[in-house]
C-alpha cells in the first residue's frame, strides 16, 4: 500500500455522478487503502452497504454544498440524515454569503450548528472555508470561530469555484490553527508532486478524484 493513499479521500461529487461511479469509488478505496471516500448525500446509504459497517475507510459526505448559504436548520437536518444513513464525517460549507457580508453572528451560529449536530452523533466535522474567495483576515476570523465551536478540520475549498488547493492556503491555515485543528486540502490535486507538497505544508487529508493515478505515480 502506498503511504500517500493513507491521506487520500477518494472523491466523486460531480452533479451527474451515478450509482456505478459510487460503486467504483468504494471499490477503488478498498483496493488502494484510501483514508476515505467522499460522495454525495444521496449515495451514503449505498456506500455504507458496499464498505460494510466495520470498514476502516471513512465515509464522508457534504452538507450545504457547494454554496454554503443553506439555512442553519437545513444543514442540521442534512447532517442528521447523512449520519443516520452511515456517514462518519461531514464536510460542511461555511455560509460564505454571511461571511462576506460581515454577519459574524450568523456565521458563528452556522458553524456552531454544524459542530454540534456532528458531535452529537459521534462524527468528525470539517468546515469548508473556500479560501480562494476570502481575505486572510476573513480566513483568520472563520478559523477562530471554527476552533471555538469544536470543528475538527478546516478544508480549503469545495473545488467547485475555480480555486484549487495551494500550499499557501495550507500554510496559512496551519499558522492560524496550529495543532488545534486538522487540515484537508481539496480541489485541483492532480499530481503526486502537488499532493506531497500539500502534505509537507501541513495537510492531514487530501480530497481528490485522482487518487488511483496519484498512488500509481508515487
Secondary structure, DSSP 8 states (H G I E B T S, - for coil): --TGGGGEEEEE--TT--HHHHHHHHHHHHHHT-SEEEE-GGGHHHHHHHH-TT-SSEEEEEESTTT--S-HHHHHHHHHHHHHTT-SEEEEE--HHHHHTT-HHHHHHHHHHHHHHHHHTT-EEEEE--GGGS-HHHHHHHHHHHHHHT--EEE---SSSS----HHHHHHHHHHHTTSSEEEEES---SHHHHHHHHHHT-SEEEES-HHHHHHH-
